[in-house]
Amino acid sequence: MPLVRKRRAPVEEPDNDNTTLVQSEPSRTQQRSRRQASPESEAEEHTDGDGGAEASSGSTQQLAKKLVRLALACEYARVPIRRADISAKVLGSHSRAFKPVFEEAQVLLKGVFGMEMTELPKAEKVTIQQKRAAQRSENASKSSGAWVLTNVLPARFRDPSILSPPRVPTTEAESAYVGLYTFIVTLISLAGGTLPEAKLDRYLKRTNADQSTPVDKTDKLLARMIKEGYIVKVKDNASGEEMVDYMVGPRGKVEVGDNGVTGLVTSVYGEEGPDDLEKRIERSLGISERRPGTQTNGAASSTQNGTQKGPGRPRRRRPEEEERADEESDDDS
């Protein structure tokens, strides 16, 4: 039998017109979505292009609230509020809006929390290496670029019953820590701003705090105060012998300061203090020397070659001189 070959069904060719219509529908949909999204994208591009130099009032308030939250979190951990953290965590692309955002945050802090951001002083250059490094850096900024929160409430509201210490970890532990760093800052301030390590150890031994304290061991307590900026530990090997001194740190100057030192001393003396106690405290703190237009014999302000010299770093006394001074202070007390 002859083979019968089956014919294949003719393949219908695709309709070019229909394909074109099907392909054109997604493109039209994409065009519609682009047209709808174009106003928002243009607004975002416009905001990003400004760089935050002229941010709207709404965005300024939002950034100010973020800065307030950052300031409260930093103060809770006793960490300085640094300019770099503000730029990275708050401003972002609006770096040029620092001034209006900072001012708005100050208004919120004062009106809601009764606090404000106070700039920390720059660290003092004490050793020869630090002074030489400061002279070499010509572009050294006068601003520290760091702030802490300070209380701006009226005096009638600054009562322990109203402003109690934080409850974390406990109220007793925080109260003890505040008292200890105020005590140590007061010792350093009354000693002329610099206190040798050996003398600080003797003061702590007198108060039975040379080994341990209600907060922690003495070594760990001093390390914590150094880390948080209440005191500064200075080591100097310029004379061939290592000299270790303690100075008041930036946070100690702002939080305690002259008012805190005066308050602690007057509360210790009470009503039995001498009549000229305040004058003695001012003399020990050198407040009269810092006032404009005043000059005392202890200030040792001299003019040499037309340059006025202020009080420098106090001379380190020998061990026997320090022991003699301690004996005299014991006799006076």
C-alpha positions in Angstrom: 0.0 0.0 0.0 1.3 3.4 -0.7 2.2 5.4 2.4 -0.2 8.2 3.2 1.4 11.3 4.5 -0.5 13.5 6.8 -0.4 17.1 6.2 0.6 19.4 9.1 -1.9 22.1 10.1 -0.8 25.5 9.0 0.7 27.5 11.8 -1.1 30.8 12.3 1.2 33.7 12.3 0.9 36.0 15.3 -0.9 39.2 14.7 1.6 41.9 14.9 -1.1 44.5 15.7 -2.4 42.5 18.8 1.2 42.0 20.0 1.9 45.6 19.7 -1.3 46.5 21.7 -0.4 44.0 24.4 3.1 45.3 24.8 1.9 48.9 24.7 -0.4 48.4 27.7 2.4 47.8 30.3 4.3 50.7 28.9 1.2 52.9 29.2 0.7 51.7 32.8 4.3 52.5 33.7 3.9 55.9 32.2 0.8 56.5 34.3 2.6 55.4 37.5 5.6 57.6 36.6 3.2 60.6 36.1 1.5 59.9 39.4 4.8 59.5 41.3 6.6 62.4 39.6 5.3 65.1 42.1 6.6 63.2 45.2 9.9 62.4 43.5 10.3 66.0 42.5 9.6 67.2 46.0 12.2 64.7 47.4 14.7 65.8 44.9 14.0 69.4 45.7 14.4 68.8 49.5 17.6 66.8 49.0 19.0 69.4 46.7 18.7 72.1 49.3 20.9 70.2 51.6 18.8 71.3 54.6 19.9 74.9 54.4 16.3 76.2 54.3 14.4 73.4 55.8 10.7 73.9 56.3 9.3 74.6 59.7 7.7 71.1 59.9 11.0 69.3 59.1 12.9 71.6 61.5 10.5 70.7 64.3 10.9 67.0 63.5 14.7 67.2 63.5 14.6 69.2 66.7 12.5 66.4 68.4 15.1 63.9 67.2 17.8 66.0 68.7 16.0 66.2 72.0 15.7 62.4 72.1 19.4 62.1 71.3 20.3 64.6 74.1 18.1 62.8 76.7 19.6 59.4 75.8 23.2 60.7 75.9 22.6 62.4 79.3 21.1 59.3 80.7 24.3 57.4 79.9 26.5 60.5 80.9 27.9 60.7 77.3 28.6 64.1 75.7 26.3 65.2 72.9 28.8 65.5 70.1 28.4 67.5 66.9 29.4 64.5 64.9 26.6 62.4 66.4 24.1 65.1 65.7 25.1 65.3 62.1 25.1 61.6 61.6 22.0 60.5 63.7 19.8 63.6 63.5 20.5 65.9 60.5 21.6 63.4 57.9 21.5 65.2 54.5 20.3 68.4 56.3 23.7 69.2 57.7 23.3 72.9 56.9 20.3 73.2 59.1 22.3 72.7 62.3 21.7 76.1 63.8 17.9 76.3 63.4 17.5 72.7 64.6 19.7 73.3 67.6 17.9 76.5 68.6 14.5 74.7 68.3 15.7 71.8 70.4 16.9 74.3 73.1 13.4 75.7 73.2 11.8 72.3 73.5 14.3 71.3 76.3 13.7 74.4 78.3 9.9 74.4 77.9 9.2 70.7 78.5 12.1 69.4 80.5 13.6 72.4 82.2 17.1 71.8 80.8 19.3 73.2 78.1 22.4 72.0 76.2 25.6 73.6 77.7 28.8 73.4 75.7 31.7 71.6 77.5 35.0 73.5 77.8 37.9 72.2 75.8 40.4 70.0 77.6 43.3 71.8 79.1 46.8 71.3 77.6 48.9 70.5 80.6 51.9 68.5 79.6 54.7 69.8 77.3 53.7 67.3 74.6 50.1 68.5 74.6 51.1 72.2 74.5 53.5 71.5 71.6 50.8 69.6 69.7 48.4 72.5 70.3 50.9 75.0 68.9 51.5 72.9 65.8 47.8 72.6 65.0 47.0 76.0 63.5 43.4 75.1 62.6 42.4 74.2 66.2 38.8 75.1 66.8 37.9 77.1 69.9 34.7 75.1 70.3 34.8 71.7 71.9 31.8 70.5 69.7 30.3 68.7 72.7 27.4 69.5 75.0 25.7 68.2 78.2 22.3 68.9 79.7 22.1 71.3 82.6 19.3 72.3 84.8 17.6 75.7 84.2 14.8 75.4 86.7 14.3 78.2 89.2 16.0 77.8 92.6 12.6 77.1 94.4 12.1 74.0 92.3 15.6 72.5 92.9 14.6 70.5 95.8 15.5 66.8 96.4 11.8 66.0 96.9 11.2 67.4 93.4 14.4 66.5 91.6 15.2 63.1 93.0 18.2 61.1 91.7 17.6 58.5 88.9 16.2 55.1 90.0 18.6 53.2 87.8 20.3 51.2 89.1 19.0 52.5 92.5 18.3 55.9 94.0 20.8 55.2 96.8 23.6 54.3 94.4 23.1 57.4 92.2 23.0 59.6 95.3 26.2 58.1 96.6 27.9 58.6 93.2 26.8 62.2 92.9 28.1 62.9 96.4 31.5 61.2 95.7 32.3 62.9 92.4 31.2 66.3 93.9 33.6 65.6 96.9 36.5 64.7 94.7 35.9 67.7 92.3 35.8 69.9 95.4 39.1 68.6 96.7 40.8 69.2 93.3 39.3 72.7 92.9 40.3 73.8 96.4 43.8 72.6 95.8 44.2 75.0 93.0 42.9 72.9 90.1 45.6 70.2 90.4 45.9 67.5 93.1 48.7 64.9 93.2 47.6 61.3 93.3 49.3 60.7 96.7 47.4 63.5 98.3 44.1 62.3 96.9 44.8 58.9 98.3 45.4 60.4 101.8 42.1 62.4 101.6 40.2 59.2 100.6 41.9 57.3 103.4 40.7 59.9 105.9 37.1 59.4 104.7 37.5 55.6 104.7 37.1 55.5 100.9 40.6 54.5 99.9 39.7 50.9 99.1 36.0 50.7 98.5 33.0 53.0 98.3 29.2 52.5 98.5 29.2 52.6 94.7 32.2 50.4 93.7 35.8 49.8 94.5 37.8 53.0 94.6 40.0 52.2 91.5 36.9 51.4 89.4 35.1 54.5 90.8 38.0 56.8 89.7 38.1 55.1 86.3 34.4 55.7 85.8 34.8 59.4 86.8 37.6 59.8 84.3 35.6 58.1 81.6 32.6 60.3 82.1 34.7 63.5 82.2 34.3 64.5 85.9 38.1 64.3 86.5 41.2 64.0 84.3 44.3 61.9 85.2 47.5 63.5 83.9 50.8 61.7 83.6 53.9 63.7 83.0 57.4 62.2 82.5 59.1 65.4 81.4 61.2 65.6 84.6 62.4 62.0 84.3 60.1 60.9 87.1 56.5 60.0 86.4 54.2 62.5 88.0 50.5 61.6 88.3 48.0 64.5 89.0 44.3 64.8 88.9 42.4 67.8 87.4 38.8 68.7 87.1 37.3 67.4 83.8 35.0 69.2 81.4 31.8 67.7 82.8 33.0 68.3 86.4 33.4 72.0 85.5 29.9 72.3 84.1 27.9 70.1 86.5 29.7 70.9 89.8 31.6 74.1 89.1 32.3 76.9 91.6 28.7 76.9 92.8 28.8 73.2 93.6 32.1 73.5 95.5 30.8 76.5 97.5 27.6 74.6 98.3 29.4 71.5 99.5 31.8 73.5 101.7 29.1 75.7 103.3 27.0 72.6 104.0 29.9 70.9 105.7 30.7 73.9 107.9 27.0 74.7 108.6 26.3 77.5 111.0 29.6 77.1 112.7 31.6 78.3 109.8 33.7 81.5 110.0 32.2 84.8 108.9 34.6 85.1 106.0 34.0 81.5 104.7 32.8 82.7 101.3 35.8 84.9 100.8 38.1 82.0 101.7 36.4 79.8 99.2 36.6 82.4 96.5 40.3 82.9 97.3 40.9 79.1 97.1 39.0 78.8 93.9 40.7 81.9 92.4 37.3 83.5 91.6 38.7 87.0 92.3 41.6 86.4 89.9 39.2 85.5 87.1 37.1 88.7 87.5 38.0 91.4 85.0 40.0 94.3 86.5 41.0 92.6 89.7 44.5 91.6 90.7 45.7 90.0 93.9 49.1 89.2 95.2 48.4 85.5 94.8 47.6 85.8 91.2 51.2 86.6 90.3 50.1 88.4 87.2 53.1 90.1 85.8 53.8 91.9 82.6 56.9 90.9 80.7 57.7 92.3 77.2 54.2 93.6 77.0 52.7 90.1 77.6 50.5 89.4 80.6 51.0 86.1 82.4 48.3 84.5 84.3 48.6 81.9 87.0 50.2 78.7 85.7 50.3 75.2 86.9 51.0 75.1 90.7 54.4 74.0 91.8 54.5 70.4 93.0 55.4 70.4 96.7 57.8 67.9 98.1 56.4 65.0 100.2 57.6 66.5 103.5 55.9 69.8 102.6 52.7 68.0 101.9 52.8 66.1 105.2 53.5 69.4 107.0 50.6 71.0 105.3 48.4 68.1 106.2 49.5 68.3 109.9 48.7 72.0 109.9 45.2 71.4 108.5 44.6 68.8 111.1 45.6 71.3 113.8 43.3 73.9 112.4 40.4 71.5 112.4 
